[in-house]
């Protein structure tokens, strides 16, 4: 498979690129800064310089031509203000989906956030509230598209602890919890397997748990969206 990842220098994306390259997939990661290319090459991915905040659909779609799947793992990141939550976490996700449709790429996976479907509680930090709203709006847009075989993955609180290879993954609610970035990447890789279609059309919650990743992903078949 050829898989193109937006936000290719992110901490989840670099882990995912390594996993996909190790199993023999062809991986490209979109980055904004040419100086990040070395990290992608070390992970086994082709670096593609493309700024989703300034590019147009045609610019992005040419990088997606011939791909079997696209993954939106970009984010404005810590230290960014509310405005960039809108331009990256919402608008760039919508642009990437538009480009995937234009390039004929049906399989589309989004790394979102737990809590993105709800209005943030009163007292939530304003920037974090803007992030959740942006993620929720992007997810709603993706879910409305008949031209994409989409899956939205909403991890709990991310950690850099070593992955356990065991998770709780559900199209319902998992409850709050932590999850290692290693395990998020492993779940994404499993969702992108050529023979794994049970997660299409599902919005999933993910935290650390007791079920091996491959088993958790296989168990999604038949779950209501």
Phi, psi and omega per residue, in radians:
X1 nan 2.566 2.944
X2 -1.833 2.201 -3.055
X3 -2.218 2.254 3.132
X4 -1.923 2.245 -3.046
X5 -2.029 2.080 3.019
X6 -1.423 2.406 -3.024
X7 1.407 0.706 -2.954
X8 -1.150 -0.232 3.128
X9 -1.759 0.097 3.130
X10 -1.211 2.841 -3.053
X11 -1.187 -0.552 3.028
X12 -1.349 -0.743 -3.072
X13 -1.062 -0.758 3.141
X14 -1.089 -0.677 3.078
X15 -1.132 -0.745 -3.134
X16 -1.133 -0.761 3.130
X17 -1.009 -0.733 -3.137
X18 -1.105 -0.783 -3.133
X19 -1.105 -0.768 -3.108
X20 -1.169 -0.739 3.128
X21 -1.114 -0.677 -3.126
X22 -1.131 -0.536 3.137
X23 -1.573 0.022 3.017
X24 1.796 0.089 3.081
X25 -1.330 2.735 3.020
X26 -1.638 2.136 -3.002
X27 -2.171 2.367 3.001
X28 -2.173 2.412 3.119
X29 -2.088 2.208 3.100
X30 -1.420 2.279 3.141
X31 -2.314 2.746 3.093
X32 -1.576 -0.559 -3.010
X33 -1.948 2.154 3.110
X34 -0.990 -0.495 3.141
X35 -1.144 -0.218 3.114
X36 -1.507 -0.094 -2.996
X37 -1.067 -0.658 -3.092
X38 -1.046 -0.644 3.132
X39 -1.163 -0.642 3.108
X40 -1.212 -0.744 3.120
X41 -1.051 -0.691 3.122
X42 -1.135 -0.496 3.113
X43 -1.479 -0.095 3.138
X44 1.629 0.255 -3.084
X45 -1.920 2.654 3.027
X46 -1.443 2.133 3.097
X47 -1.386 2.337 3.114
X48 -2.197 2.020 -3.113
X49 -1.465 2.033 -3.117
X50 -2.802 2.073 -3.129
X51 -1.599 1.895 -3.080
X52 -1.212 -0.224 3.087
X53 -1.426 -0.308 -3.108
X54 -2.146 -0.243 -3.085
X55 -1.342 2.789 3.010
X56 -1.780 3.029 -3.108
X57 -1.024 -0.768 -3.115
X58 -1.104 -0.665 3.127
X59 -1.065 -0.757 -3.073
X60 -1.344 -0.710 -3.041
X61 -1.104 -0.526 -3.139
X62 -1.179 -0.446 3.077
X63 -1.374 -0.265 -3.127
X64 -1.717 -0.133 -3.112
X65 -1.075 2.290 3.141
X66 1.479 -0.031 3.135
X67 -1.378 2.646 3.052
X68 -1.646 -0.379 -3.109
X69 -2.740 2.701 3.087
X70 -2.272 2.475 3.140
X71 -2.200 2.182 3.039
X72 -1.686 1.840 3.134
X73 -2.151 0.340 -3.127
X74 -1.427 2.774 3.082
X75 -2.874 2.641 3.141
X76 -1.135 -0.512 3.032
X77 1.470 2.937 3.141
X78 -1.135 2.556 3.135
X79 1.577 -0.186 3.102
X80 -1.539 2.688 -3.130
X81 -1.597 -3.074 -3.081
X82 -1.063 -0.607 -3.086
X83 -1.077 -0.697 -3.116
X84 -1.354 -0.351 2.986
X85 -1.088 -0.648 3.124
X86 -1.249 -0.797 -3.028
X87 -1.344 -0.479 -3.131
X88 -1.785 -1.028 -2.993
X89 -1.200 -0.478 3.045
X90 -1.823 -1.136 -2.960
X91 -1.095 -0.707 -3.136
X92 -1.175 -0.610 3.085
X93 -1.124 -0.738 3.109
X94 -1.131 -0.761 3.106
X95 -1.050 -0.765 -3.122
X96 -1.120 -0.662 3.074
X97 -1.164 -0.741 3.072
X98 -1.011 -0.758 -3.116
X99 -1.173 -0.672 3.100
X100 -1.079 -0.787 3.108
X101 -1.091 -0.722 -3.132
X102 -1.124 -0.575 -3.124
X103 -1.533 -0.071 3.137
X104 1.365 0.439 3.106
X105 -1.647 1.975 -3.072
X106 -1.504 -0.743 -3.042
X107 -1.302 2.158 -2.979
X108 -2.487 2.073 -3.100
X109 -2.086 2.354 -3.098
X110 -2.058 2.326 2.952
X111 -1.633 1.930 -3.078
X112 -1.934 -2.532 -3.093
X113 -2.548 2.426 3.031
X114 -1.052 2.404 -3.134
X115 1.609 0.021 -3.065
X116 -1.266 -0.269 -3.134
X117 -1.556 -0.075 -3.056
X118 -2.030 2.616 3.013
X119 -1.154 2.258 -3.118
X120 -1.004 2.438 -3.136
X121 -1.049 2.668 3.071
X122 -0.985 2.376 -3.127
X123 1.647 -0.108 3.090
X124 -1.114 2.445 3.064
X125 -0.874 2.289 -3.033
X126 -1.027 -0.651 -3.133
X127 -1.231 -0.701 3.104
X128 -1.178 -0.627 3.078
X129 -1.091 -0.725 3.100
X130 -1.104 -0.650 3.095
X131 -1.090 -0.841 -3.135
X132 -1.097 -0.720 3.128
X133 -1.130 -0.715 3.136
X134 -1.118 -0.769 3.106
X135 -1.096 -0.755 3.138
X136 -1.089 -0.720 3.126
X137 -1.157 -0.712 3.104
X138 -1.117 -0.772 3.137
X139 -1.051 -0.741 -3.139
X140 -1.087 -0.693 3.106
X141 -1.101 -0.810 -3.120
X142 -1.082 -0.731 -3.094
X143 -1.163 -0.315 -3.112
X144 -1.483 -0.064 -2.968
X145 -1.666 2.038 3.077
X146 -1.328 -0.299 -3.094
X147 -1.480 0.019 -3.136
X148 -2.162 2.430 2.948
X149 -1.612 1.467 -2.936
X150 -1.648 2.690 2.912
X151 -2.425 2.340 3.099
X152 -1.962 2.173 -3.113
X153 -1.922 2.162 -3.107
X154 -2.048 1.644 3.123
X155 -1.299 2.783 2.968
X156 -1.356 -2.716 -3.095
X157 -1.157 2.164 -3.039
X158 -1.424 2.453 3.086
X159 -2.286 2.850 3.067
X160 -1.789 0.305 3.040
X161 -1.148 2.662 3.089
X162 -1.011 2.460 3.131
X163 -1.177 2.648 3.108
X164 -1.763 -0.280 -3.052
X165 1.346 0.127 -3.136
X166 -2.249 2.358 -2.996
X167 -2.484 2.963 2.855
X168 -2.012 2.109 -3.034
X169 -2.342 2.203 -3.036
X170 -2.670 2.563 2.972
X171 -1.380 -0.117 2.982
X172 -1.727 -2.514 -3.142
X173 -1.796 2.295 3.038
X174 -1.572 -0.235 -2.919
X175 1.425 2.942 -3.124
X176 -1.282 2.654 3.093
X177 3.034 2.970 3.103
X178 -1.585 2.777 3.018
X179 -2.658 2.366 3.138
X180 -1.275 2.472 3.083
X181 -1.010 -0.586 3.064
X182 -0.974 -0.763 -3.088
X183 -1.303 -0.564 3.040
X184 -1.082 -0.790 3.123
X185 -1.081 -0.700 3.135
X186 -1.121 -0.690 3.097
X187 -1.147 -0.768 3.107
X188 -1.026 -0.777 3.125
X189 -1.052 -0.722 3.116
X190 -1.157 -0.670 3.109
X191 -1.132 -0.447 -3.104
X192 -1.631 0.147 3.095
X193 -1.156 2.504 -3.084
X194 -1.036 -0.577 -3.068
X195 -1.749 0.219 -3.104
X196 -1.887 1.798 -3.100
X197 -2.087 0.009 -3.049
X198 -1.196 -0.263 -3.093
X199 -1.687 -0.020 -3.134
X200 -1.094 2.291 3.133
X201 1.411 0.245 -3.125
X202 -1.981 2.513 2.948
X203 -1.844 2.071 -2.939
X204 -1.983 2.475 2.949
X205 -1.797 2.557 -3.040
X206 -2.466 2.230 2.983
X207 -2.449 3.022 3.035
X208 -1.126 2.600 -3.096
X209 -2.844 -2.638 -3.029
X210 -2.009 -0.110 -3.040
X211 -1.681 2.251 3.072
X212 -0.960 2.517 -3.031
X213 -0.940 -0.886 -3.093
X214 -1.035 -0.713 3.129
X215 -1.169 -0.703 3.140
X216 -1.093 -0.720 -3.133
X217 -1.248 -0.735 3.091
X218 -1.054 -0.591 -3.105
X219 -1.233 -0.111 -3.140
X220 -1.314 -0.393 -3.109
X221 -0.992 2.218 3.122
X222 1.572 -0.144 3.098
X223 -1.245 2.472 3.119
X224 -1.212 2.520 3.128
X225 -1.376 nan nan
